Amino acid sequence: MRVSTCKSGKDIWDRLCITYEGTNEVKQSRFNNLLHDYELFFMKLNEYISNIDTRFTQIVTSLHALGRKLTNAEKVNKIICCFPSAYDAKITVIIESKDLNIYSIDNLLGSLIAYEQGVSQRKIDAGEPRREKNIALNMEESESEHSQPEDEDDIPLMTKQFRSFLKMK
């Protein structure tokens, strides 16, 4: 339907490009948003490294599709900087023992995943509970709820569970 009124192949191509890629303003806006996401990329609370890899790959691939090619060294340095202080020991070992200009993202993430699994296993062996995220079912969430720390989201659920516990007693 969109191209039925076009008279030439060029008109059809231009219409399809605008429909699926957007105008230059849309592309520039998308590029700016992705660049902003890349610059502010960090590890979220209770996030696993495999999830970081997925998010980071999506941002980098989208930037590449819009014409921004990042070097391997830029990507490795960005990944290294996104971790909290709990990973400082492992990051320091990687930085001191590897040439980050030629160290691949896959090797970096593999090393960090192995470290994460080792830490998790030691916590389990020591009797600490597993790191799990409690999810309460919310049908609608406002933006103000997204800005609250996760601990505040768990308070109503914990209160409800505590009240039901008291009722059983």
C-alpha positions in Angstrom: 0.0 0.0 0.0 2.8 2.4 0.8 4.5 2.1 -2.6 1.5 1.6 -4.8 1.4 5.3 -5.8 5.2 5.5 -6.5 6.1 5.9 -10.2 9.7 4.7 -10.3 11.9 2.2 -8.6 13.8 5.1 -7.0 10.6 6.4 -5.5 9.8 3.0 -4.1 13.3 2.6 -2.7 13.2 6.0 -1.0 9.7 5.4 0.5 10.9 2.0 1.9 14.0 3.5 3.3 12.1 6.2 5.1 9.5 3.7 6.3 11.9 1.2 7.8 15.0 3.3 8.6 13.4 6.7 9.3 14.5 10.1 8.2 17.9 11.5 8.9 16.6 13.2 12.0 15.2 9.8 13.3 18.6 8.1 12.5 20.5 10.9 14.3 18.2 10.7 17.3 18.6 6.9 17.5 22.3 7.3 17.1 22.5 9.9 19.9 20.4 7.7 22.2 22.6 4.7 21.6 25.8 6.7 22.1 24.3 7.9 25.4 23.6 4.3 26.4 27.1 3.3 25.5 28.7 6.1 27.4 26.7 5.5 30.5 26.9 1.7 30.3 27.3 0.0 33.7 26.6 -3.2 35.5 23.2 -3.1 37.2 22.5 -4.4 40.7 22.2 -8.2 40.8 22.9 -8.4 37.0 24.8 -11.4 35.7 27.7 -11.0 33.2 25.8 -12.9 30.5 23.1 -10.2 30.7 25.8 -7.5 30.5 27.1 -9.2 27.4 23.7 -9.2 25.8 23.0 -5.6 26.5 26.4 -4.4 25.5 26.3 -6.4 22.2 22.9 -4.9 21.3 24.2 -1.4 21.8 27.4 -2.0 19.9 25.7 -3.7 17.0 23.1 -1.0 16.7 25.8 1.7 16.7 27.7 -0.3 14.1 24.5 -0.4 11.9 24.3 3.4 12.2 27.9 3.9 11.1 29.8 4.1 14.4 32.5 1.4 14.5 34.2 0.8 17.8 37.6 -0.7 18.1 38.2 -3.8 20.1 40.3 -1.8 22.6 37.4 0.7 23.1 34.9 -2.1 23.7 37.2 -3.9 26.2 37.9 -0.7 28.1 34.2 0.1 28.3 33.4 -3.4 29.6 36.2 -3.2 32.2 34.9 0.2 33.5 31.3 -0.9 33.9 31.9 -3.2 36.8 31.4 -2.3 40.5 34.2 -2.4 43.0 33.5 -6.1 43.9 35.3 -7.0 40.7 38.3 -4.7 41.2 40.7 -7.6 42.1 39.8 -9.6 38.9 39.8 -6.5 36.7 43.3 -5.5 38.1 44.6 -9.0 37.3 43.3 -8.8 33.7 44.7 -5.3 33.1 48.1 -6.2 34.4 48.4 -9.5 32.7 46.9 -8.9 29.3 47.4 -6.5 26.4 44.0 -4.9 26.2 44.6 -3.7 22.7 44.5 -7.3 21.4 42.4 -9.0 24.2 39.1 -10.0 22.8 35.7 -9.3 24.3 34.8 -13.0 24.4 38.0 -13.8 26.4 37.3 -10.9 28.8 33.7 -11.9 29.4 34.6 -15.6 29.6 37.2 -14.8 32.3 34.7 -12.6 34.2 31.9 -15.3 34.0 34.3 -17.9 35.4 35.2 -15.5 38.2 31.5 -14.8 38.9 30.7 -18.5 39.0 33.6 -19.1 41.4 32.4 -16.4 43.7 28.9 -17.8 43.6 30.1 -21.3 44.4 32.2 -20.1 47.3 29.1 -18.2 48.7 27.0 -21.3 48.4 29.7 -23.5 50.0 29.8 -21.0 52.9 26.1 -21.2 53.4 25.1 -17.9 52.0 21.8 -17.8 50.0 21.9 -17.6 46.2 21.7 -14.3 44.5 18.1 -14.2 43.2 15.9 -11.3 42.2 12.5 -11.2 43.8 9.9 -10.1 41.3 6.5 -8.8 42.3 3.8 -8.7 39.7 3.0 -5.1 38.8 0.6 -4.6 36.0 1.5 -0.9 35.5 4.7 0.9 36.6 5.3 4.6 36.5 8.7 6.1 35.8 9.1 7.1 39.4 9.0 3.4 40.4 11.8 2.7 38.0 14.0 5.2 39.7 13.6 3.6 43.1 16.2 1.1 44.4 15.2 -2.5 44.2 15.1 -2.8 48.0 12.3 -0.3 48.2 10.3 -2.4 45.7 10.6 -5.4 47.9 9.3 -3.7 51.0 5.5 -4.0 50.2 5.9 -7.7 49.3 7.9 -8.4 52.5 5.3 -6.5 54.6 2.5 -8.5 53.1 4.3 -11.8 53.7 5.1 -10.8 57.3 1.4 -9.9 58.0 0.2 -13.2 56.6 2.9 -14.9 58.8 1.6 -13.1 61.9 -2.0 -14.1 61.0 -1.0 -17.7 60.9 0.6 -17.4 64.3 
